[in-house]
Amino acid sequence: MTTYIISEAKPKLGTLVKQAAAGKAIYLLNGKAMVALVPAHPTHDVTNLDVPAINRRLAASERTPTAPWKPRDAVRLAKQVLRRKSS
């Protein structure tokens, strides 16, 4: 059994998925929550994936409220708050 915290697992995720698919027990910790990487058997054909559509969805997910903040995001938010307070 191999256990990683999320920050350790992120850069190795591709390798960890390959290991899990080969049968190795991989567990990920996020605070007190623990999940296991396990092989899945899709019920649909995964050979005809729409890769550009998948990449667009991944890029869009990086712009969600849970995405990592950038310095300019904090500045933008602070300006919004100040504008609301002054009105």
HUSULMO-V422852 format. One record per residue. RES is the residue in three letters. PSI is psi in whole degrees, 0 to 359 (999 if undefined). OMEGA is omega in whole degrees, -180 to 180 (* if undefined). Layout:
# HUSULMO-V422852
RES PSI OMEGA
RES PSI OMEGA
This chain:
# HUSULMO-V422852
MET 126 177
THR 132 -178
THR 135 179
TYR 145 168
ILE 157 -173
ILE 315 -178
SER 329 177
GLU 324 -173
ALA 327 -174
LYS 308 -177
PRO 343 -177
LYS 12 -170
LEU 317 179
GLY 315 179
THR 318 180
LEU 322 178
VAL 318 178
LYS 318 179
GLN 317 179
ALA 320 179
ALA 332 179
ALA 357 176
GLY 357 179
LYS 139 179
ALA 117 -180
ILE 127 179
TYR 141 179
LEU 135 179
LEU 136 173
ASN 93 -172
GLY 237 179
LYS 350 -179
ALA 137 177
MET 136 175
VAL 160 179
ALA 141 170
LEU 121 -179
VAL 149 177
PRO 142 178
ALA 151 178
HIS 97 -176
PRO 148 179
THR 2 -180
HIS 168 -178
ASP 119 179
VAL 6 -180
THR 341 -178
ASN 46 -179
LEU 144 175
ASP 85 -174
VAL 316 178
PRO 322 178
ALA 320 178
ILE 316 179
ASN 322 177
ARG 318 179
ARG 321 177
LEU 316 179
ALA 320 179
ALA 325 -179
SER 337 178
GLU 350 180
ARG 18 -180
THR 167 179
PRO 340 -179
THR 359 179
ALA 155 179
PRO 142 -179
TRP 148 173
LYS 157 -179
PRO 321 -178
ARG 334 177
ASP 317 180
ALA 320 179
VAL 314 180
ARG 315 -180
LEU 318 179
ALA 318 179
LYS 321 178
GLN 316 -180
VAL 315 -180
LEU 320 178
ARG 319 -180
ARG 323 180
LYS 326 -177
SER 345 180
SER 999 *
